[in-house]
């Protein structure tokens, strides 16, 4: 393993000051994962040899081995309950195993620390209580054990290393207005340049290795710098010795535009200004602890983030000057474990000193406020509880004090999503589309940072994962853009050997058949009957559903309709033409299998549906007001508006005041009167809140609304829950959880046993069965944009242009080649919006290659047109 020193040499571009550039010291911090294996220690040894060969003095600061701090916390908890021996034995065995891998005698090296661990646990077990002093002494053992092993290994490897106790090098001070526990568990230290420390370290031989996370107070007692405080220790040491740079080696190669665990397409941030890195760290990025940056900024010391497991990746450089000052979003960060305090009362209006009094309550209990939102009668603040500062007893005491001033509401289990970048206020119009991601979710608080570096939203914690993904995809390009953006996490760490794209997709398994079908054609829709059959059987197998109806507007291909009918699925139709189509393709079709749901249709359609013996649905009051005579003696379904729509786009949300569908709840009294006058009866209550819904619990609230309405009508037999079951857009997305839906519906059935349950999952039945195949016609480069033109576009598939719908796109001819180009796939229609996919990763494409647009079995061919007098794609079924 060899790393060039030139990669780390600071220059004026990095904002390094001359006296720092001349320093011989370089601080290297290694995280818990980096020091947890023998293989990683070989890499660490190689890094240190390189620094020594470059004439530098390495000061190594490192953490406890991964998981050790949590294990020590658990030992304390077990000791309070009366038995910590199992936890102690497991943690000691783990350190001994690492020592064995390093060729060391771990038991001999760590004997004294093991004894201290057992002694501390025995004391806790005796008194059944953990004092702050005992707590910190136990937690410090993690770093002391790991650094003891690290120094012994380096010396055994021929790298002269001096082990140093950080408690003799780093002094904390008791901060005013903080609790005793906080001064022990989350201490702060002065980080001014310290010539005496430099002299002390210079007298030690070779590499100096010490601990992160721990220090001592003026009384000589051990203190901690807060969880994940090793970064802070490294920043303190770098500033005190005026190091040439700080290198933080961890299990990721830098800061990314989002958490790669949530968003695998997150891109590496090649360079950041100190304030941007501070903002990302403070708002949720776990790569750096926010407290480590201030010492570096004050001294102008550049910070390099590198990955121990991938030392060849260049990582992130953080400094006082960057080459990129463009107004843009550079990251989407997220924080869990946030609690809101909503303080409300008319008395606070123009009340001098109210905020001072309220904030003094938080200060009294040692609680730091994060975000603030104010109005004339309400002040809401957020508390980041990641370090458990808001213990239950502290929260109760705080609320008691605040209630002397105002009414208090505590909102737990929240999360914060922040858009982080530079000059956010200047680009608000550009990020406005991001707000559509919150259409279905409750926003508790919005905050725009005074430093113009972030825009934050506080939401319910359970919504965090999906919202981060949506927002990141909306604001961060997958390729290209500013030089600050590097490769994605997937590109850095995924297996880059040629593999089939989406190997489990039916259109990959039947790839050769599809390519042969397109022989002699420019484009075609192809539907896979096996996929339709599997989807139908999964729904018909629901134990809790009495009837499944297919909304045939999704796809009325004759072969698909016959297949669905033969499987036992019934139909929901919205026009006479759809019913007539069923009679055309299915011999002796029985009209009792149809739920007829016209919308804003003329009077004649309702009369026709009644006379055809169709189950008729009304979705507004006008027909009953204007034509009551045609409904006498008719048994009706009533479609209600549940009040909120759900779905991936405004145009597919079929509930809420912005939707034209359904009788609103506030018209239920009038509905009863009109039905009585008309002599009609209600036997079913129906709702359909939208499309693309992935949360099975959605139908719980729909059912509750329907049952509430049904109570008004004594003859109701059916609750029709509608459809909208989501279809995963990407091959890596999770499929809709049918089992969870069945469980939810079973609970609904138990709650409302007198009703039968119907479901109308139109798109779910056919979407994944269809692909639109089209041939590449031209390729074009235009600046940083690359275009792949195909033979058909929005005339065949309008969903991307109409809804902003996302369809997976692959080059079927080259599906076994590595995707290396970010392209926009466009059609031949003379419209700017004729884009089938933007920023898609494909292999280099050539004329006549076959492109497959997936999930096109629903609302594809049925919504096509002859715009530009171009014929849409024909349909084939296999």
N, C-alpha and C positions, 0 to 999 in steps of 0.2 A: 504494500500500500504506500503510494507516494503522492504527496500533495505539494504543489509548487508554492513556495513562500510568496511569489509574486501575486498569487491570487488574493492574498490578504494584505498586501502593502498599501496602506492608506495614502491617498493623494489629496490634493486640494479639492478635487471633486467630491471627496467624502467628508469634507469639512474638518479634517484633522488639523490640529494646531501644531506649529513647529516643535514646541517643547515636548508634545506628546509623541509626535512622529519619531523623536530621537530616543524615546524611552526604550530600555531593553526588556521591559516586562510585558508579557502578554498573558492575559487571564483566560483560562479555558474552563468552562463549566460543562460537566457531563451529567445528564439527567439519570433518573433511576433505571430506565430501560437500558441506557448505554452502559451502565456498570454492572448489569445483572448477569452477564454471560462471559465465559472465557473467550469466545470468539470476538466479542466486542472489546475486551481488554487487549487483544492483539492489535486491533485497529487503533485503540487509544495509544498504545505503545508506539505504533508507527507515526502517529500524529506528533507525539512528543519528540521523537528522534528528529523529525523534520524541523520542528521549531528550534531544537538545540543546534542542529546543523546550520540553521540560519543565523546563529549568534544571539538568539533570544533567551530570556529567562522565563520559563513557563511557571505560572502560579495556577495550580489545578484546584478547582473547587468542585466537589461533587456531592450528589445526593445519596440518600439511602437507596438500597436496591429496590427495584420496582415492587410495590406491594408491602414493603416492610413497615412503612408508617401506618398504613391501615391495620396491619397485623398488631402493631404495638397498641394502637387505640383499642382494638378488640381484646387484647390481653388485659388492659386496664378495666374494661367493662366486665370481663369474665371474673377478674379479681374482686370487683365489687359484689358480684353475685356469689362468690365463694370458691371458684375453682378456675385457675388460669393455667394449670400445668400443661394441658393439651396444646394450647396456643403457644406457650413458651417453647415446648419441645419441638413443635413444627417450625417455628421461626429459627431456632438454633440449628435444626437439621438443615434448613435451607442454606444458611450461611456456611455450614460445614461442607455441604455438597458443592457450593461454588468454590470454596477453598480447595477441595479435592480437584476440581476441574482446572484450577489455576496452579496445581502442583504444590499446594501449601498445606500446613498442618493447622487447620482452622480452629480446632478445639484448643490447641496451645496458644495460638495468637489471640483468641477472643475470650479466654478463660475468665479474666477479670470482668469484662463487660457482661458476659453471661451471668456471672455471680451477682452483679449489680441489678440485672433484670429480675432475677429471682427474688432478690432482697426487696426491691421496690414492690413487686407484685404481692409478696407476703405481707408487707406493711399495709397495703391497700386492702387485702383480704381480711386483715385483722380488724381494721376500723370501718370497713365497708364505705369508704369515701375516698375520692381523689382530689387532693388539693392542687392548686395551680403549680406549686413548686415540684410536687411529685410528678405531675403530668409532664412538665417540660423535661425533667430528668429522664423519664422513661422514653419520651419521644426522641431525645437527643441520641439515644443509643443506636438508632438506625444509621445515622451518619457516622458515628464513631466506629461502628463495626465495619461498615462498607469501606471507609477510608483506611482503616487498619489493614484490611485485605488488599486494597489497591496499592498502597505504598509497598507492602511486602512483595507483591507480584512485580512491580516495576523494578525494585531493587534486584529481585531474582532474575529479571530479564536483562540486567546490565545497564539499566537507566538509574543513575544515582538519584535517589529521592529522599527528601526530608519530610517526615510527617509532622504536621503542626496542628495544635489544638486551636480551633477558631475562637474559642472562648478566651484565649490569651491574646488574640489579635484584634478582636472586634468588640467594642464596648457600646452598650445601649444606654439610653437615658429613660427615666420614667416620664412619660408624656403627661402633661396636665390634662384634666378633664377626661381621663381614661380610667377604666376600672382596673383593679389590681390584676384580674385575670388577663385583661388585654395587654397590660404591660409585660406579663410573662409569656403570653401565647402569641402575641403579634407585635413585638417590640420594634422600635425604630432606632437607627444608629446614625451618627454623624458621618458624612462621607467626604469631608473636606480633605484636600491633599495632606498626607501625613508622612513627612520626611522620616520621623522616628520609626514608623512601620517599615518604610523602604529599607532603612538601615538594618532593622531587625531581620528582615527577610533576606537581605543581601548576605548576611553572615551565615546563612544556612547553605548547605551544599546542594548543587544540582537542582532538580525539579522540586518545588515546594508544593506539597499536597495537603489540603485542608478541607474542612467540612463547609457545606452550605447549611442554611437553615438555622444555625445555632450561633449564639453570642453569649456574652455575660453582662450583667448589670453592674452598677458601681459597687454593689455589695458583694460581688464575686459570685453571684448565683447564675445558674444557667437560665437563659431565656431563648425563646423561639422567635423567628422573624415572620411567622404566619405560615399556613400551609402553602406548599410550593415555594417556600422562601429561599431556596437555593439560588434562583435567578437574582433575587434581591441581594443576597450575599455577594454574588459575582459582580453585580453592579457597584456595590459598596467598595469591594476590594479594588476593582479597576480604577475607580475614581481616587481612592486613597493613595494608590501607588502610581497614579497618572500613567496607566498602561498604554501601550501603543494601540491596543484594540482589545475588545472582549469577543471571544468566540463561545457561542453556546451550542453545544453538541447535544442533539436530542433524537427522538425517533421519527421526526419529520424534517424535511430539508429546508424548512423556512415557513414563512407566513403565507397563507393561501387566501384566496378571495372568499372562501367559506370553509366551514369545517368539512374536510373530505369524507368524514364518516356519514355526514348528512348529504353532501353533494359531491359525488366522485368526480364530476367535471370541473370542480374548483381549480383555479389556476394559481400557480406559484407567483408570488409578488417578488420580482427580482430586486427592487429597491424601494425604500420608503424613507420619508422624513421622520425624525424622532416623534413629531406630534401625531403623525398618522399611525405610527406603530403604537404609540401610547393609547390612541383612541381605539384601535382594533383590540389591543390587549384589555383595555378597561371595559369594552363592550362585549367581551365574550371569547375572543381568540385565546386558546389555552397554550399556545406555543411559548409565550413569554408572560411572566408576571409583570403587571403594570408598574410595580414599584421599582423595577430594575432600571427603568429608562431614565428617570430624572437625574441620577448621578452621572450618567453618560452624557446626557444633553448638556449639563452644566459644564463638564470638562471637555466637551467636543470629542469624545472617544467613540469611534465607529464600532458598531456591533455587527458581527457576522453570525448568522444562524446556519448550522450545517447538520447533516444527518449522519449519525454514527454508522448506520447500516448501508448508507449510500454516499460515501465520502467524495465521490466524483461529481455529485450534483452541486451546482454552484451556490444554491441557496439564496437567502435574502440578506441584503446589506442595508443597514439602518444607520443614517448619519444626519448631520445638520443641513446638508445640501443634497438634493437629488436632481437628476436631469429632467424630471417630469413634473411640471407645475400646472398641468392641464386641469380644468374643472371637470371632475368625473368621480363616479363611485368606484372605489378600489376594493371594497369588501362588503360582505353581508355577514355580520357577526350575530351571535345569539347567546343569551344567558338564561339559564334556568334558575329555579329556587329564588324567585323574586316575590316579595310580599308588598301589597299596596295598602296604604293607610289613607282613607278618604275622610277628610275632616270637613264637616258641613255645619252651617248655621248662619242665619240672617244677621246675627249680632257681629259677625266678623266684617261686615261691609263698612268700610271707612274706619274701622277700629284701629286706632294707632297702637302699634306694638303687638298685634295679634300674632303675626308670623314669628316675631322674636320670642314670644311666650311659648308658642307651639314648638319651635325648633329647640328651645331650651329644654323641653321635655325629652326630646331625642338625645340631646347632648348629656343630660343627666344620667341616662341609662346606657351611655357609651355606644349609641347607634348612629351610624353615618348615613345620611340621606343621599340618594342617588339622583333620580329624576324628580322634577317638580312641575306640576300643572296647577294654575290658579284661575279662579274666577271671582266674581263679587261675593259669592256665598259658599264657595267650596275651594279647598286646597287639597290636592292629592299628591302624595309622594311615594316613591318606590324605595324599598330597602333590599339591597343585594344580600341574601342570607347564605351565600355559599360557604362562608366561614362560620356559620352557626352562631352569629352574634345575636340573633333574635331567638334566644331560647324561650320556651313557653312561659316560664316565670317572668322573664324580662318583658315579653310581649304583654302579659297581663298587667304588669305594673305600669308600663307605658300607656296602655289604653286607659287605665284608671286616672292617670295624671291628665291625659288629653281630654277626657270627658268632663273635666272641670271647666274646659274652655269651649267645647263644641260637641256635636254628635260625631261619633267615630264608627266607621265601618272598615273592617279588615278583610282584604281580598287575598287569600293565599294562593299558592301554586300558580303563579304567573310566570311569564317569560318575556324577555325583551329582544326584539329584532332591531338591529341598527344598520342603516346604510352609512358606510364610512367612506370618506373621501375628502376631496379638497374643494372649497368654495361651493358647498352644497346648495346654498341659496340661489346661486346663479344658474343652477341646472334643474330647478324644481319642475319646469315644464317638461323636461326630458324624462324625469322619473315619475311623472304623474301616472303613466299606465301601471306602475307598480301597485298603486292603490287598489286596482281591481282584484288583486290577490286576496284582499281582506273582505271581499263582498259577503262571504258566508260567515265571517268570524267577528266576534265582538272585540273591539279595540277599547281597552280601558283608559289608555293615556297615550298622547302623542307629544313628543318633545323634539324641538330643533335646537341643537347645541349652540351656545353663545359663541363658541369659537369657530362655528361654521364648518365643523368637521364631521358631524353625524346628524342623522334624522332617525329617531327611534320610535318604536311602537311597542306598547305593552299589551300582551294578549294572554289568553289562557294557555298554560304550559302544554297541554295535550295537543295543541295545534302547531307546535313549533316546527317539527320536522318538515311537514309538507309545505308550510309557508316559506321557510328558508329556501327550499328547493325552487318553488315557483318564483320567488323574488330574484334569486340569483340568476335563473335562466332568463329573466326579463331584463336585467341590467348589466350583466357581464357577458361579453362576447365569448364564444367558445374558442375563437382563434383570432389572431391579428390584433389590431388596436394599438394602444400605447406600448412602448418598449418596457414599461413597468410590468406588463403581464407576461409571464413565462408559460411553460407547458402545463397542461392539466395534471392532476394527480393520477388520472387513468393513464395518460401518456408516459408519466414517469415510472409508474410501478406496475401497471398491468403487463401481462405476458404479451410481448410484441411478436411472437411467432405467428405466422399466417394461420388464422383460424376462421372457420365459418362464422359469419355474422349471425347473431340470434339463432344458435344451433337448434333450439327446441321449437322454433316456429315451423308451422306446417309448410310454409312457402319456401323454407330452406330444405326440409325433408323431401319435398316434391319439386325441387329446383329444376331438375332436368326435364320433368314433364312440363313445367311452365315455360321453359325456354323453347321446347319443341312446339308448344301450343302457339307461341308468338311467331313461329317461323312463317314468313310471308305476310305478317301483319305489322303495323306501326304501333298499335296499342290495343288493349282489351282489359275489361274487368274479368277476373277469374274468381269464382266462388268454390270453396271446398266443402262438399256436402258432409264429410266426416266431422268437420269442425262445427257445423250447424247442429248436427245430430248430438254431439257431445254437450253443447251448450243447452240444448233443449232437455236432454236427459237430466242434467244437473238441476234444472228448475223443476221438472216434473217429479224429481225425487225429493223435493222439499216436503217434509211431513206436515208442515203447518199450513200449506196453501191448498185451497180447494180447487182453484182454477187458474190456469196461466193463459193469458191472452197476448197474442203477438200484434203489436202496432204495425200494421202492414205498410204504413207510409215509409218505414225505414228501408224496405226493399221489397218490391212486388214482382221480382223475377218469377215466372211461372213454375220453374222447377223447384225453386226455394219454397214457394207457397205450398206446392204439393207435398214436399218433404215435411214441412212443419205441420201440415194438416194430418198427414199419416201418423206422425208421432203422437198426436193427441192434443196439440196446442190449439186453442181457439183464437179468435181474431177480434181486434179493435179497429174499427173503420171510421173514417172521418168524412167520407163523401159517398154518394151513390155510386160513383165510378169505381171506388175500391170494392164495394159489395158486388157490383156487376163483374169485376175482374175475377173475384173468387168463383162466381158461377161459371165464368168462361173457362177457368183452368181446372176446376175440381168438379167432376160429375156429381150430380144430385146433391149439391152443397146444401146444408141445412142452415137456414137463417137464424135459428136459435143459438147458433155458435158465435153470433156477432154482437158485440157491444157497439152501438152506433153513437158516435160523439161528434156531431157537427158543431161548428163554432162560427157565430155570426153568419149563419146560412139563411137563405130565404125560407119563407113559410112553407113553400112547396116541398122542401127537403124533409121537414119534420113530418108532414102528412105522408110523404112517400115512405119514410122509415117506419111510421106507425102501421101503415097498411101492409108493409112487407113482413111484419111480425118481428122486427128487430127490437132488441132491448135499447130503448131510447134514453139518451142522457141529455139533460139540460145543464148549461154552464153559465147562464145568467137569467135574470128575471124578465127580460123583455118579451120572450115568447109567451109567458104566462100573463103578462100585463096586456099584450096586444092581441093574442089569439087564444084565449083560454078555452074556447069551444073545441079546439082540435085535441085537447088533452083529457077530455072527460072519460073517466073509466080507465085511463092509461096508467100502467105501473111504470114509474120513472126511476132512473138514477139521477142524483143531483151531484154535479161536480162542484166542490167547494174550493175556495182559495184558502189554504192553511195560513196565509199571511207572510210567508217567507219562501223565496225561491232558492234553490240550490243548483249548482252546476258549474261547468268550467267557463261559461261565457254568458253575458247578459241575455243573448238571444235564445239560449236554451233553458233559461229559468222560467218556469211556467207558474210560479206563485209570486205573491207580493203585489203591491200597488202598481208597479210598473209593468205588470203582465196583464194581457187581455183576457186571461182564462179564469174561470171559476166565479162562483157566487161568494162575495166577501162575507165574513162572519157577522158583520154588523147589519146585514140584510136578512138574517135568519127569521126574524119576526115577520117581516113582510112576506118572505117566502111561504111561511105557514099559512098566512091569510090567503095568498094567491092560489095555493094548492087547494085549499078548502073551497074557494069560490069556483075553481075550475072542475072540481070533482075528481082530481087526480090523486094518486097514492104514491108514496115513496117507498121503494124496496131496497135501494142501495145508495150508499154515500161514497163518493169517489173523489180522489185528489191525485194530482200529479205535480210534484213540486219542481221537477227539473230533470236534467240528464247529466250523466257522468259523475254520479254520486258514489263515493267509495266507502262511506261510513255507514255500516249496517244499522247503527243506532238512529239514523235519520228517520227510519220508518216507525220508530217508537213514538216520536213526537207527532208524526202524521196520524198514526192510529189513535192517539189520545184525542187529537182534534176531531177526527171523524166520529169517534165514539161519543164525544160531547154533542156533536150535531145530531147523531142518530138518536140520542135520547129524546129529541123533540118529536120523532116520528115513530109511532108504535109498531109499524109493520116492516121496519127495515130488517133485512135478512143478511145483507152483504156489506162489508167494508172493502172497497177496492182501493188498495194502497198505491195504485199507479205503478210506475217503473223507475227508470233512471239509473239502474244498476251500472256502475262505472266499469269501463273497459280500460285496462292498463295501456297507456300510450306507448311506453318503451318496453323493450324486452326485459330490462332489468327491474321494472316496476313490479310490485306485488299484485297478484291477481285479486279480484274481488273475493272476499271471504264468504263463500256460500254457506259454509257451516255456521259461521257467526250470524248470518242473516236468518238461517233456520232457527237458531236459538232465540234470536230476538223475536221472530214471528211466533214462536211457541209461547214465549212469555206474553206476547200480545193476546194470543188466543186464550190463554188461561185467564188473563185480566178481563176479556170480553167474550165469554164462552158462547153467548147466544148468536154471535155473528160468524158467517163464513168469510174467509179471507181470499181475495183475488189479487193477482199481480199482473202487471203489464210491461214486461221487460223487453221492449222492442229492439233497441240497438244491441243489447247484450246478446241476443240470439244470433245476430248475423254479422256484427261489425268485424270480428276477428276472422271470419270466414273469407273475407274478400281482400284481394289485392288489385290495385290498378297497375298494370304493366305498360311501360312506354319506352320507346327507343330514344337513345341520345341522338340529338340532331346536330348540336354544335356545342363547343366549349369556348369560354371567353374569359380573359383576364382584364380587369379594369381597376388599376391601382391595387389596393389591398384586397379587392373583391374578386372572387372567382365564381363564374357562373357555369352551370351545366344546363343546357337547354334540352327539353324533351318534347316528344311529338304531340302531346296533349296537355292541357292545363286546366284552368278554372272552368272551362266549358264542360269538362268531364267531372272534375272534383272541385267544388266551390267552397268546401268547408274551411280550408286554410284562409281564404280571402274573406269569407263571410263571418266566421267565428274566431279566427285566429287559431283554429284547431291544429294540433301537433300530430303528424303521422310519421311513423318510423319509415325511413327511406334507405334502401340499400341498392348497390349496383349488383344485381343478381348475376350478371355475367362474370363478375369478379369478386363474388362473395367470399372466396377463399384467399383474397389478397388483403394485405394490411391497409387499413384506412389511414391515409396520411394527409389528405387535402380537405380544408374547410371550404365548402362551396355553398352557393345558393342555387336551388333547383327551380327552374322557371319553365313555363310553358310558352306556346306560340301566340297567345292572345294579346292583342294590342292594348294592354292595361298594365300600369305600374304594379297593381296588386296581384298580377298573375304569378304568384310564387307558391310553390308546393312545399318548400322547406327552406329555411334560412340557417346559415352557419351549420351545415351538416358535414360530418366527417365521412368521406368516401375515399376509396382508392382512386388513383388517377383514371379518369373515364375517357372513353373514345367514342367516336361516332358509331352508331348501331348497337352499342351496349344496351342491355335491357335493365331499366331501372324499375324497382318494385316499390310502390307506395302502399304500406300495410294498413290494416284496420280500416279498409275502404268498403266493407260489405254493407254498411248502413249509411244512409243519407249521402250516397255517392252518385250512382247512375240515376237514381230517382230525382235528384236535384240538378241534373245536367241540362245543358242548353245547346243551341246552335249559334251562340254568339260568335260574331265574326264570320258567320256561315261556315263554321267548322263543325263537322259531325263529332259528337261525343263517342267515347269508347263503347264498343259492343260488349255483350256479356257472354261468358262461357261458364259452365258448371262442370266440375270434375268430381 
